[in-house]
Amino acid sequence: MPIKASEFIQNPDGSVYHLNLLPEHLADTVITVGDPDRVERITRHFDKVELKVRKREFHTQTGYYRGKRISVISSGIGPDNIDIVINELDALVNIDFKTRELKKETTSLDIIRIGTSGSIQEEIPVDSFLISESAIGFDGLLHFYDSEHVQNKEFAEAFMKHLDWSKQKASPYVVDASENLINLMEGPDVHKGVTGTNIGFYGPQGRILRLALQDDKMNDKMASFSFNNKKVTNLEMETSAIHGLSKLLGHNALSMNAIIANRAAGTFSKDPKKVVDDLIKYSLEQLIK
Protein backbone atom coordinates (compact mmCIF):
# COMPACT_ATOMS: atom_id res chain seq x y z
CA MET A 1 0.00 0.00 0.00
CA PRO A 2 1.40 3.45 -0.92
CA ILE A 3 2.51 5.69 1.95
CA LYS A 4 0.23 8.72 2.30
CA ALA A 5 1.41 12.00 0.80
CA SER A 6 1.32 13.70 4.21
CA GLU A 7 3.73 11.13 5.69
CA PHE A 8 6.29 10.59 2.93
CA ILE A 9 6.56 14.00 1.32
CA GLN A 10 8.04 14.49 -2.14
CA ASN A 11 8.87 17.74 -3.88
CA PRO A 12 7.36 18.51 -7.33
CA ASP A 13 10.44 16.99 -9.01
CA GLY A 14 9.93 13.77 -7.04
CA SER A 15 12.83 14.35 -4.63
CA VAL A 16 12.55 13.70 -0.90
CA TYR A 17 11.18 16.73 0.96
CA HIS A 18 14.01 18.16 3.08
CA LEU A 19 17.17 16.75 1.52
CA ASN A 20 15.90 17.48 -2.00
CA LEU A 21 17.54 14.28 -3.29
CA LEU A 22 16.53 11.51 -5.65
CA PRO A 23 17.64 7.89 -5.08
CA GLU A 24 20.28 8.01 -7.81
CA HIS A 25 21.95 10.96 -6.07
CA LEU A 26 22.98 8.92 -3.02
CA ALA A 27 26.05 6.74 -2.53
CA ASP A 28 26.03 3.69 -0.27
CA THR A 29 28.65 5.38 1.94
CA VAL A 30 27.46 8.61 3.54
CA ILE A 31 29.44 11.11 5.62
CA THR A 32 27.35 13.46 7.76
CA VAL A 33 28.62 16.77 9.11
CA GLY A 34 26.84 19.41 11.16
CA ASP A 35 28.27 22.47 9.42
CA PRO A 36 27.21 23.02 5.78
CA ASP A 37 30.59 24.68 5.11
CA ARG A 38 32.32 21.44 6.12
CA VAL A 39 30.87 19.59 3.12
CA GLU A 40 33.31 21.20 0.69
CA ARG A 41 36.15 20.81 3.18
CA ILE A 42 35.65 17.08 2.60
CA THR A 43 34.83 16.99 -1.11
CA ARG A 44 37.81 19.18 -2.02
CA HIS A 45 39.80 15.96 -1.52
CA PHE A 46 37.61 14.08 -4.03
CA ASP A 47 38.80 13.10 -7.49
CA LYS A 48 35.41 14.09 -8.90
CA VAL A 49 32.17 15.66 -7.63
CA GLU A 50 29.12 14.64 -9.67
CA LEU A 51 26.33 16.27 -7.65
CA LYS A 52 25.76 19.41 -5.59
CA VAL A 53 22.36 20.03 -3.99
CA ARG A 54 21.44 22.63 -1.36
CA LYS A 55 18.22 23.16 0.59
CA ARG A 56 18.09 24.98 3.92
CA GLU A 57 20.91 23.63 6.12
CA PHE A 58 21.01 20.36 4.18
CA HIS A 59 23.86 20.54 1.67
CA THR A 60 24.78 17.39 -0.25
CA GLN A 61 27.67 16.58 -2.55
CA THR A 62 28.28 13.15 -4.08
CA GLY A 63 31.51 12.17 -5.76
CA TYR A 64 34.50 9.86 -5.76
CA TYR A 65 37.49 9.57 -3.45
CA ARG A 66 40.13 7.28 -4.95
CA GLY A 67 37.44 5.40 -6.81
CA LYS A 68 34.99 5.07 -3.90
CA ARG A 69 31.62 6.78 -4.33
CA ILE A 70 30.71 8.83 -1.25
CA SER A 71 27.92 11.27 -0.41
CA VAL A 72 28.62 14.09 2.08
CA ILE A 73 25.59 15.67 3.74
CA SER A 74 25.28 18.47 6.29
CA SER A 75 22.63 17.93 8.93
CA GLY A 76 22.78 21.13 10.89
CA ILE A 77 22.99 20.89 14.67
CA GLY A 78 21.05 18.56 16.93
CA PRO A 79 19.10 15.30 17.16
CA ASP A 80 15.95 16.87 15.68
CA ASN A 81 17.76 17.45 12.40
CA ILE A 82 19.24 13.96 12.54
CA ASP A 83 15.70 12.58 12.71
CA ILE A 84 15.07 14.20 9.33
CA VAL A 85 18.37 13.22 7.75
CA ILE A 86 18.46 9.52 8.73
CA ASN A 87 14.81 8.90 7.91
CA GLU A 88 15.15 10.56 4.50
CA LEU A 89 18.43 8.77 3.74
CA ASP A 90 16.65 5.50 4.49
CA ALA A 91 13.72 6.49 2.29
CA LEU A 92 16.10 7.13 -0.61
CA VAL A 93 17.22 3.49 -0.61
CA ASN A 94 14.26 1.61 0.86
CA ILE A 95 11.14 3.29 -0.53
CA ASP A 96 10.12 3.13 -4.19
CA PHE A 97 9.75 6.80 -5.15
CA LYS A 98 7.35 6.00 -7.99
CA THR A 99 4.93 3.65 -6.23
CA ARG A 100 5.56 5.17 -2.76
CA GLU A 101 5.72 1.65 -1.34
CA LEU A 102 8.34 -0.02 0.83
CA LYS A 103 10.81 -2.10 -1.16
CA LYS A 104 10.75 -5.85 -0.51
CA GLU A 105 14.54 -5.99 -0.24
CA THR A 106 16.25 -3.42 1.97
CA THR A 107 19.58 -1.69 1.43
CA SER A 108 22.02 -0.88 4.24
CA LEU A 109 24.05 2.32 4.17
CA ASP A 110 27.36 3.05 5.91
CA ILE A 111 26.85 6.35 7.75
CA ILE A 112 29.84 8.08 9.32
CA ARG A 113 29.59 11.33 11.27
CA ILE A 114 32.65 13.58 11.22
CA GLY A 115 32.29 16.30 13.81
CA THR A 116 33.68 18.22 16.75
CA SER A 117 33.32 17.32 20.40
CA GLY A 118 34.51 18.16 23.89
CA SER A 119 36.14 15.60 26.17
CA ILE A 120 35.08 15.29 29.80
CA GLN A 121 37.99 12.97 30.66
CA GLU A 122 41.30 14.73 31.34
CA GLU A 123 43.33 11.96 29.69
CA ILE A 124 41.66 12.58 26.30
CA PRO A 125 43.40 15.78 25.18
CA VAL A 126 42.42 18.46 22.72
CA ASP A 127 43.51 17.85 19.12
CA SER A 128 42.93 14.08 19.45
CA PHE A 129 40.47 11.81 17.61
CA LEU A 130 37.82 9.64 19.25
CA ILE A 131 35.57 6.87 17.93
CA SER A 132 32.15 6.65 19.57
CA GLU A 133 31.87 2.93 20.36
CA SER A 134 28.54 3.73 22.01
CA ALA A 135 26.43 6.80 22.49
CA ILE A 136 24.15 7.86 25.33
CA GLY A 137 21.39 10.22 24.28
CA PHE A 138 19.84 12.80 26.60
CA ASP A 139 17.46 14.06 23.90
CA GLY A 140 14.64 11.52 24.16
CA LEU A 141 14.39 11.08 20.39
CA LEU A 142 14.62 7.30 20.29
CA HIS A 143 11.77 6.94 22.80
CA PHE A 144 9.36 8.14 20.10
CA TYR A 145 10.14 4.93 18.20
CA ASP A 146 9.72 1.24 19.07
CA SER A 147 13.37 1.01 20.03
CA GLU A 148 13.99 -0.85 23.29
CA HIS A 149 15.45 -3.82 21.39
CA VAL A 150 18.44 -1.73 20.21
CA GLN A 151 19.07 -0.01 23.55
CA ASN A 152 21.43 -0.99 26.35
CA LYS A 153 18.91 -0.54 29.16
CA GLU A 154 21.26 -1.69 31.95
CA PHE A 155 23.82 0.96 31.02
CA ALA A 156 21.17 3.69 30.96
CA GLU A 157 19.65 2.63 34.29
CA ALA A 158 23.06 2.53 36.01
CA PHE A 159 23.84 5.97 34.58
CA MET A 160 20.59 7.49 35.86
CA LYS A 161 21.17 6.04 39.32
CA HIS A 162 24.77 7.33 39.49
CA LEU A 163 23.77 10.85 38.45
CA ASP A 164 20.51 10.89 40.44
CA TRP A 165 18.92 11.82 37.10
CA SER A 166 16.01 14.25 37.36
CA LYS A 167 12.61 12.81 36.37
CA GLN A 168 11.91 16.10 34.61
CA LYS A 169 14.59 15.25 32.01
CA ALA A 170 14.21 12.76 29.18
CA SER A 171 15.37 9.25 30.06
CA PRO A 172 18.81 8.55 28.56
CA TYR A 173 19.16 5.79 25.96
CA VAL A 174 22.33 3.94 24.93
CA VAL A 175 23.07 2.49 21.48
CA ASP A 176 26.25 0.89 20.15
CA ALA A 177 28.01 1.80 16.92
CA SER A 178 28.53 -0.65 14.05
CA GLU A 179 31.29 -3.14 14.89
CA ASN A 180 32.29 -3.32 11.22
CA LEU A 181 32.77 0.45 11.04
CA ILE A 182 34.67 0.51 14.35
CA ASN A 183 37.08 -2.08 12.94
CA LEU A 184 37.42 -0.10 9.72
CA MET A 185 38.00 3.31 11.28
CA GLU A 186 40.10 2.50 14.35
CA GLY A 187 43.80 3.32 14.52
CA PRO A 188 46.66 3.20 17.02
CA ASP A 189 46.33 6.87 17.97
CA VAL A 190 42.52 7.03 17.98
CA HIS A 191 40.69 6.97 21.32
CA LYS A 192 37.47 5.03 21.83
CA GLY A 193 34.67 5.85 24.22
CA VAL A 194 31.04 6.50 25.01
CA THR A 195 29.75 9.77 23.59
CA GLY A 196 27.05 11.80 25.32
CA THR A 197 24.60 13.50 22.97
CA ASN A 198 22.98 16.65 24.34
CA ILE A 199 20.02 18.74 23.20
CA GLY A 200 21.87 22.01 23.68
CA PHE A 201 25.35 23.52 23.89
CA TYR A 202 25.15 25.49 27.12
CA GLY A 203 23.01 24.22 30.02
CA PRO A 204 22.57 20.68 28.68
CA GLN A 205 26.37 20.35 28.50
CA GLY A 206 26.92 21.89 31.94
CA ARG A 207 28.03 25.34 30.77
CA ILE A 208 27.16 28.29 32.98
CA LEU A 209 26.99 31.83 31.62
CA ARG A 210 24.13 33.70 33.33
CA LEU A 211 21.64 30.89 34.00
CA ALA A 212 21.83 28.53 36.96
CA LEU A 213 21.75 24.79 36.21
CA GLN A 214 19.42 22.15 37.62
CA ASP A 215 22.54 20.11 38.47
CA ASP A 216 25.83 22.03 38.36
CA LYS A 217 27.77 18.85 39.23
CA MET A 218 26.38 16.88 36.28
CA ASN A 219 29.60 16.79 34.24
CA ASP A 220 31.69 15.74 37.24
CA LYS A 221 29.28 12.92 38.07
CA MET A 222 29.17 11.90 34.42
CA ALA A 223 32.96 11.78 34.20
CA SER A 224 33.18 9.57 37.30
CA PHE A 225 30.58 7.08 36.02
CA SER A 226 31.71 3.67 34.75
CA PHE A 227 29.71 0.70 33.49
CA ASN A 228 31.49 -2.54 32.56
CA ASN A 229 34.73 -0.54 32.37
CA LYS A 230 33.20 1.94 29.92
CA LYS A 231 33.18 5.67 30.68
CA VAL A 232 31.36 8.60 29.13
CA THR A 233 34.25 10.30 27.37
CA ASN A 234 32.91 13.26 25.40
CA LEU A 235 29.89 15.43 24.63
CA GLU A 236 28.35 16.61 21.36
CA MET A 237 24.88 16.92 19.78
CA GLU A 238 24.14 14.25 17.14
CA THR A 239 25.75 10.85 17.70
CA SER A 240 23.11 8.98 19.74
CA ALA A 241 20.40 9.85 17.21
CA ILE A 242 22.61 8.69 14.33
CA HIS A 243 23.48 5.42 16.10
CA GLY A 244 19.92 4.78 17.24
CA LEU A 245 17.95 5.52 14.07
CA SER A 246 20.55 3.82 11.88
CA LYS A 247 20.42 0.63 13.96
CA LEU A 248 16.61 0.63 13.93
CA LEU A 249 16.58 0.98 10.15
CA GLY A 250 19.32 -1.59 9.49
CA HIS A 251 22.17 0.78 8.59
CA ASN A 252 25.76 0.82 9.87
CA ALA A 253 26.69 3.98 11.75
CA LEU A 254 29.68 5.44 13.55
CA SER A 255 30.75 8.84 14.87
CA MET A 256 34.29 10.18 14.41
CA ASN A 257 35.03 13.01 16.83
CA ALA A 258 37.64 15.76 16.64
CA ILE A 259 38.27 16.70 20.27
CA ILE A 260 38.57 20.48 20.29
CA ALA A 261 37.84 21.10 23.99
CA ASN A 262 38.74 19.37 27.24
CA ARG A 263 36.12 20.32 29.79
CA ALA A 264 37.96 18.64 32.67
CA ALA A 265 41.15 20.61 32.00
CA GLY A 266 39.37 23.77 30.84
CA THR A 267 41.36 23.87 27.58
CA PHE A 268 40.41 24.55 23.96
CA SER A 269 42.29 23.75 20.75
CA LYS A 270 44.49 26.54 19.40
CA ASP A 271 43.66 25.44 15.85
CA PRO A 272 40.31 23.59 15.74
CA LYS A 273 40.09 23.94 11.94
CA LYS A 274 43.31 21.93 11.53
CA VAL A 275 42.07 19.21 13.89
CA VAL A 276 38.90 18.78 11.85
CA ASP A 277 40.81 18.81 8.56
CA ASP A 278 43.20 16.17 9.90
CA LEU A 279 40.25 14.00 10.97
CA ILE A 280 38.69 14.40 7.53
CA LYS A 281 41.87 13.19 5.83
CA TYR A 282 42.27 10.31 8.28
CA SER A 283 38.64 9.21 7.85
CA LEU A 284 38.74 9.30 4.04
CA GLU A 285 41.87 7.15 4.00
CA GLN A 286 40.31 4.62 6.39
CA LEU A 287 37.19 4.38 4.24
CA ILE A 288 39.14 3.14 1.21
CA LYS A 289 41.12 0.46 3.05
N, C-alpha and C positions, 0 to 999 in steps of 0.2 A: 504494500500500500504506500502511495506517495506521501512524503512528509509534508505537512501543511505549510503554506507559504509564509505564515506568521512565525513559524518555528525555524525553518531552514530558509533564510532570506538570501535571494540572489539579486544582484544588480541587473539593470536592463541588458547588459552584454553577457549575462549568464554567470558572471564571476561571483564568488562568495562575498557576502555583504561588507565586512570590515576590511579584510585583507585585500580585497579587490583582485583576487587571483583566480585563474582557471587551473584545472588539474594538471595540464601540460606544463604549467609554469614552475611546478614544484619538484625539487630533487628529493631523493630518498634520504639524504643526509641534510639536516637543517641545523644551522647555528642561530640561536636567538641572542639578541643583545637588547639592553634597555634603551640605550641612547640611539636615536636615528642616525646621528652623525658617525656612530661607530660602524655602521654597515659598510661604508666605503673605506674605512680604515682596515677592514678585513678584505674586501674584494679588490683593493689595489694590489694585493698579492696574487690575484688570479691570473691565469694565462688568457682567459677570455670571459667577458660578461655578456650573456645573451639576453638578459631581461632586467629592466628597472621599472618598478611600480611603486607609487607613493599614494597613500591615502591616510589623512590624519597623522597619527604618530607611527603608523605601520608602514615602514619602508622595506621593500623586498628587492634583493638582487640575486639572480641565479646565474651561475657560471661554472668555470672549471679551474680547479687547482691541481696542477700536475696530472691532468687527465681524470680527476674525480669530480663529478658533478655535485655541487653544493648550493643550497639556497641559504641566504643570510637575511634574517627578518628582525626588525626592531619591534619590541613589544610595548615600549613605554615602561613606566614604573608601576610595580605592584601586582599582587595576585589577581585583582579584578581584570586587569588587561590580559594576564596569562590565561584566564578562563576563556576569553575570546580567542586568543591566538591558538591554543592547543585544540580547542574544539573545532576551529575552522581549518587548521592543518589536517586534522583527522577527516573532516568532511571532504577535503580535496582528494583524499586517496580512498575513502571508504563509502562514499555516497555517489551514486550515479547522477551527474548533474543534469542529464536529460530527462530521466524518468523520475528523479527525486526519491529514489528508493535506495535502501541499504544494499550494498554489494554482497553477494553470497560469500565471496572470498575476501578476507581482509588483508590489508597491507600494513606492515610495521615500519615506522620511520625511526631513524636515529636522530635524537634531538639533543643538542649540546648547548647549554647556556655558557656564554663567556661574559663575565661581569665583574664588578668591583665588590669588595666586602671589607668588613672590619673584624679583626680577630678580637676575641675576649680572653684568649689564653696568652700569657706573656711570652711563652716559648715559640709562638708562631709570629715571626716578625713582619714588619712592613716590607714590601717589595718581594714577598714570597708568593708561591702559588699553592692553592689548596683544592683538592677534589672533594666534593660533597658525597661521601659514601651513603649518608642518610640525610634527611632534612626533617626538621620539626617545625610545623606551621602553627603560627599564632593567629592566623587570619580567619579560620573557620570555614574556608571555601570548600574543603573536601566533605564537610558534614552535610552539604546540600545534595550530595550524591550518595548512592548506595555504595559505600566505600570501605566498610569495616574489614573486608577480606584482604585489603592491601595495606592496612595499617598495622603498626607495631603497638598494640594497645598497652602492653606491659611497660614499655619504655615511656609512653605518654603518661600513664598513671603514676609511675615512680617519679617522673619529672614534676607533675602537679603537686605531689605530696612533699617533695623536697623544697619546692618554692612556696608552699602554702598558697597555691594559685587561687586568685580571686574568682568566685563564681560569676561575677559580673563580666569576666572576660571569656572569649571563645575558648572552648576546650582544645588544647594542642593535639595535633595528629602527627604521626611519624611514618615516613615512607622511605624505603631504600632506593638507591640508584640502580641502574642496570649493571649487573656484574660484568657483562661483556664490554661495556663502555669503560668501566673502571679499569679493567685489564688493558684496554687499548690506550687509555690516556695517562696511566700512571707513569711515573719516572722516579729516578733515585733522589731528586731534589724537590719532589712535589709532596706536600703534606696531604694527609687525609683526615677527615673529621665529620662531625655532625653539624650541619648548617641550620641556624635558626632564621626562619622567614617571618619578618614583621610586617605589619600593615601601615607603618609610618616610619619616618626617619628620626624624629625627635623623641617624644615621650615613649612610643612603643619600643624604642631601642635604648631607653634609659638616659636620654640626653635631657639636661635641664638648662633652659634659658631663663624664661620668666615664670613658667608654669610648674607648680609642684606635681610630683608623681604619686600615683597610688601606692607604688612600692619602689622607693629610691635605692633599695638594696638588690633589686631584681637581677642586675647583671652580675653582681658578686655571687649571689646564690646560684645563678645559672652556670657560672664558671666553675663552681665547686661541685657541681652535680656530675655523677658518673653512673652509668648503667652498663653492666657487662663490659667494663673497661673502656666504654666509649664516652667521650665528653662532647658537650656543645662547644664548638671551636670558634665559630664566626657568625656574624649577623648580616643579613641583606634582605631583599624584598620580593624575590620571585621563586626561589628554588623549590620549596615544598609544593607549590602549586604545579610546577613543571613535573616534578617527580610523581606526584599523586595522580594528576589527570592522565599523564602519559601511561602510567602503569594500568590504570583503569581501562584505557582504550587500547592497550596492547602494543604500545610503542616503547622504545628504549630511550631512557633519558639520563642525563648527567649534567651537573653544574661544575664549571671550572671558574675558580675565584682568584682574582688578583687582589691580594691583601694590601690595601692602601692605608689602613689605619690599624693601630693596636690600642684598643680601648683600655686594656689593663695597664699598659705603660704610658698611655696618654700621648702617643706619637702618631705622626702622619707622614706619609711618603713625601719626599722632597721633589719627586718627579713621577706623579701617578700616571701621566700619559705614557711614559716609557714602560712602566710596569704592565699596563694593559697591552701595549704594542708587543712586548716580549711574550705575553701570554697568548696573544693571537698567533704569533709565529710558531710558538711551541705547539699549540693546539692543531694548527693546520698540518704541521709535520707529522704529528701523531695520527691524524685521521687518514693519512695515506700509507701507513705502515702495512 
